[in-house]
């Protein structure tokens, strides 16, 4: 499945932010790989001030520094994420800082549209990124299943349509459509390669054809009703044209 997995990995990526008042790390989850894009420390003083300053003045200085810190993080997030084709963004960190950061709209409004959720993490460095992905993995899996369900519903709607012009299934039919550059989304059951009567090299050939015609290839799991239908009723391979 290497050619198809390669196509999928380049498209599915998530932005990661772990933040508190003293530190922030921005990262990227691409496939199963977590990479750090930027790591920063803030200049926000601790709430235990030195003697000689009034409490009220010191608290105001802290809040001003925090405001500048959140602005800096928001700006860095825009630089790191805005031009990337992200599926969504996860935000983590200890305590309420992450929610304050989002609630006060320091994050670019375009990025805010693809915000998935916030998660509690104990760290805000590279360890925090890994912790964030671990805590958000269930949610990401649910999102993937929802996406797969939506695609299968779209495919079935075309199959059942009296016109039936925008759906194809079966190896020969799908391969012909790929050769014509007519496939928008290629749907492959995760059990396709293990099915009987699948000749060796079929998956590689389909992957190369999909790549050549800029077709989006999606591996459909067998954990949903639609995924089971794809494997059993349509031979594990289908296309939305």
C-alpha positions in Angstrom: 0.0 0.0 0.0 3.0 2.3 0.0 2.0 4.4 -3.1 -1.5 4.9 -1.6 -0.2 5.6 1.9 2.1 8.2 0.5 -0.7 10.0 -1.2 -2.8 9.9 2.0 0.0 11.2 4.3 0.7 14.3 2.2 -2.9 15.4 2.6 -3.8 14.5 6.2 -2.1 16.8 8.7 -3.1 18.5 11.9 -1.7 21.6 13.6 -0.6 21.2 17.3 -0.3 23.9 20.0 0.7 23.3 23.6 0.7 26.5 25.7 0.9 28.0 29.2 2.1 31.4 30.4 5.8 30.5 30.3 6.2 28.3 27.3 4.7 27.3 23.9 5.4 24.7 21.3 3.9 24.5 17.8 4.0 21.3 15.9 2.6 19.2 13.1 1.0 15.7 13.0 1.5 14.3 9.6 0.4 10.7 9.2 2.0 9.1 12.3 4.9 11.6 12.5 5.0 14.5 15.0 7.4 17.3 14.2 8.2 20.5 16.1 7.8 23.7 14.1 8.5 26.3 16.8 9.4 26.4 20.5 9.2 29.6 22.5 9.6 30.9 26.0 7.6 33.9 27.3 8.8 36.9 29.3 5.7 36.9 31.6 7.0 37.3 35.2 5.8 34.9 37.9 3.1 36.2 40.2 5.5 36.4 43.1 6.8 39.9 42.6 9.9 41.5 44.2 9.5 43.9 47.0 9.1 47.6 46.3 6.3 47.4 43.8 2.7 47.8 44.5 0.6 44.7 44.1 -1.9 46.3 41.7 0.9 47.7 39.5 2.7 44.4 39.4 -0.5 42.5 38.5 -1.1 45.0 35.6 2.4 44.4 34.3 1.9 40.7 34.4 -1.4 40.9 32.4 0.2 43.2 29.8 3.1 40.8 29.4 0.7 37.9 29.1 -1.3 39.8 26.5 1.8 40.3 24.4 2.8 36.6 24.9 -0.6 35.4 23.6 -0.4 37.8 20.6 3.1 36.4 19.8 1.8 32.8 20.0 -1.1 33.7 17.7 1.2 35.4 15.2 3.5 32.4 15.2 0.6 30.0 14.7 -0.5 32.1 11.7 3.0 31.9 10.3 3.3 28.1 10.9 -0.2 26.9 9.9 -2.2 29.3 7.7 -0.6 28.3 4.4 -0.7 24.6 5.2 -3.6 22.3 4.1 -4.6 21.3 7.7 -7.5 19.0 8.6 -7.7 20.7 12.0 -5.9 22.0 15.0 -5.5 20.5 18.5 -4.6 22.8 21.5 -3.3 21.5 24.8 -1.6 22.7 28.0 -2.0 22.6 31.8 -4.8 24.5 33.4 -7.0 27.2 31.8 -4.4 29.1 29.8 -5.3 27.3 26.6 -9.0 28.1 26.9 -8.2 31.7 27.7 -5.9 31.9 24.6 -8.7 30.6 22.4 -11.6 32.4 24.2 -9.9 35.9 23.7 -9.5 35.1 20.0 -5.7 35.4 19.8 -5.8 32.6 17.2 -6.3 33.7 13.6 -10.0 33.4 12.7 -9.3 31.2 9.7 -7.4 28.8 12.0 -10.1 29.1 14.6 -12.6 27.7 12.1 -10.7 24.4 12.0 -10.2 24.1 15.8 -11.0 20.6 16.9 -10.8 20.6 20.7 -8.6 21.4 23.7 -6.9 18.7 25.9 -5.1 18.9 29.2 -1.4 18.1 29.0 1.2 18.3 31.7 3.9 19.7 29.5 4.2 22.5 26.9 7.4 21.3 25.1 8.0 18.5 22.6 6.8 16.0 25.2 3.6 18.0 25.4 3.0 17.6 21.6 3.2 13.8 22.0 0.9 14.0 25.0 -1.5 16.1 23.1 -1.7 13.6 20.2 -2.1 10.7 22.6 -5.0 12.5 24.4 -6.6 13.6 21.1 -6.2 10.3 19.2 -9.7 9.1 19.9 -11.2 12.3 18.6 -9.0 12.1 15.5 -10.1 8.5 14.9 -13.7 9.6 15.2 -13.1 12.4 12.7 -11.6 9.9 10.2 -14.5 7.5 10.6 -17.0 10.4 10.0 -15.0 11.4 6.9 -15.1 7.8 5.6 -18.8 7.6 6.4 -19.5 10.8 4.4 -17.5 9.6 1.4 -19.3 6.2 1.4 -22.7 7.9 1.6 -21.7 10.1 -1.3 -20.6 7.0 -3.3 -23.8 5.1 -2.5 -26.0 8.1 -3.5 -24.3 8.1 -6.9 -24.7 4.3 -7.2 -28.4 4.5 -6.4 -29.0 7.5 -8.6 -31.0 6.8 -11.8 -28.2 8.6 -13.7 -25.4 6.8 -11.9 -22.8 8.7 -13.8 -20.4 9.6 -11.0 -19.7 6.3 -9.4 -17.6 3.3 -10.4 -16.5 0.0 -8.8 -14.5 -3.1 -9.7 -10.9 -3.2 -10.6 -11.3 -3.0 -14.4 -13.9 -0.2 -14.3 -11.9 1.9 -11.7 -8.7 1.4 -13.6 -10.3 2.6 -16.8 -11.6 5.7 -15.1 -8.2 6.4 -13.6 -6.5 6.1 -17.0 -9.0 8.7 -18.3 -8.2 11.0 -15.4 -11.9 10.9 -14.4 -11.6 9.9 -10.7 -12.0 12.5 -8.0 -11.7 10.2 -5.0 -10.4 6.6 -5.0 -11.9 4.5 -2.2 -9.9 1.4 -1.2 -10.9 -1.0 1.6 -8.1 -1.5 4.1 -8.6 -5.3 3.5 -8.4 -4.9 -0.3 -4.9 -6.3 -0.8 -5.7 -9.4 1.3 -8.8 -10.3 -0.7 -8.9 -13.3 -2.9 -8.3 -13.0 -6.6 -6.4 -9.7 -6.3 -3.4 -10.0 -8.6 0.0 -9.0 -7.3 1.0 -5.5 -8.2 -2.7 -4.2 -8.5 -2.4 -1.9 -5.6 0.9 -0.4 -6.8 -0.5 0.1 -10.3 -3.6 1.8 -9.0 -1.5 4.0 -6.7 0.7 5.1 -9.5 -2.4 5.9 -11.7 -4.0 7.9 -8.9 -0.8 9.9 -8.3 -0.4 10.6 -12.0 -3.9 12.0 -12.3 -3.9 13.9 -8.9 -6.6 11.7 -7.6 -7.2 11.7 -3.8 -6.8 8.1 -2.5 -8.5 7.3 0.7 -8.1 4.0 2.7 -11.5 3.1 4.1 -11.5 1.1 7.3 -13.7 -2.0 7.9 -14.9 -0.7 11.2 -18.0 1.0 9.8 -21.1 -0.3 8.0 -20.0 1.6 4.8 -16.5 0.1 5.0 -17.9 -3.4 5.3 -20.2 -2.7 2.3 -17.2 -1.5 0.2 -15.3 -4.7 0.9 -18.1 -7.2 0.6 -20.5 -5.6 -2.0 -18.1 -3.7 -4.2 -15.0 -5.8 -4.1 -13.0 -3.4 -1.9 -12.5 -0.8 -4.6 -14.6 2.1 -5.7 -14.4 5.6 -7.2 -16.3 8.8 -7.1 -15.9 10.4 -10.5 
